[in-house]
Amino acid sequence: MTSEELKARTEKFSLMVIDVVEKLPNTISGRAIANQIVRSGTSIGANYRAVCRARSDREFISKMSIVIEEADEKLFWMKFFKRKNGLITHN
């Protein structure tokens, strides 16, 4: 997969994140969780674009680490929401 294909996929993912978040309940906790999901989910694509501009292998690794951290944070918030709402009971 090329970097351009990954840019397109991460952008599409960001749009999907926004679509999902807009369906979350409009409660205090729903808005707080939605905010976290939007921030981490949409930053994946933005940070991947920064990866593509890395000037060295070291910078590439550093920037890619941020992408991975944001993806993991988004996963945390999605699982947290599911667990809070009884949709999952473990991992």
C-alpha atoms as one frame of an Amber mdcrd trajectory, in Angstrom:
protein
   0.000   0.000   0.000   1.344   3.416  -0.934   1.483   6.451   1.310  -1.190
   8.103  -0.861  -3.504   5.130  -0.355  -2.918   5.293   3.399  -3.619   9.024
   3.395  -6.934   8.348   1.657  -7.805   5.500   4.049  -7.010   7.523   7.166
  -9.076  10.434   5.842 -11.985   8.088   5.172 -11.543   6.675   8.671 -11.748
  10.197  10.140 -15.025  10.781   8.323 -16.371   7.451   9.610 -15.369   8.405
  13.166 -17.347  11.623  12.880 -20.374   9.724  11.550 -20.267   7.325  14.511
 -19.795  10.077  17.083 -22.768  12.023  15.784 -24.928   9.047  16.767 -23.756
   8.985  20.392 -26.190  10.149  23.063 -26.355  13.852  23.834 -25.596  13.415
  27.535 -22.760  14.808  29.605 -20.825  11.542  29.426 -21.805  10.948  25.800
 -20.471  14.349  24.771 -17.255  13.872  26.764 -16.603  10.462  25.234 -17.574
  11.708  21.776 -15.084  14.560  22.081 -12.283  12.154  22.980 -13.163   9.787
  20.136 -13.287  12.620  17.593  -9.986  14.088  18.749  -8.070  10.819  18.724
  -9.838   9.300  15.710  -9.397  12.270  13.401  -5.835  12.952  14.475  -4.756
   9.576  13.089  -5.023  10.848   9.525  -3.576  14.257  10.301  -0.603  12.724
  12.067  -0.082  10.168   9.313   0.285  13.050   6.878   3.071  14.361   9.117
   4.697  10.917   8.958   4.849  11.274   5.185   6.882  14.466   5.582   9.479
  12.921   7.901  13.011  14.018   7.057  14.783  11.039   8.591  14.161   7.483
   9.732  14.263   8.677  13.323  11.650  11.358  12.674   9.518   8.836  10.758
   9.528   6.453  13.735   8.748   9.253  16.166   5.813  10.530  14.115   4.498
   7.035  13.410   4.549   6.381  17.156   2.120   9.269  17.577  -0.210   7.729
  14.971  -0.129   4.434  16.850  -0.786   6.166  20.182  -3.780   8.022  18.757
  -5.203   4.838  17.252  -4.831   3.082  20.599  -6.497   5.985  22.419  -9.420
   5.900  19.989  -9.746   2.166  20.590  -9.733   2.778  24.350 -12.576   5.306
  24.134 -14.674   3.092  21.852 -14.261   0.128  24.209 -14.933   2.371  27.194
 -18.181   3.571  25.647 -19.248   0.024  24.794 -18.427  -1.195  28.299 -20.262
   1.760  29.893 -23.349   0.922  27.873 -23.199  -2.806  28.542 -22.324  -3.661
  24.948 -19.211  -5.552  26.060 -18.286  -6.965  29.454 -14.585  -7.765  28.976
 -11.596  -6.703  26.821
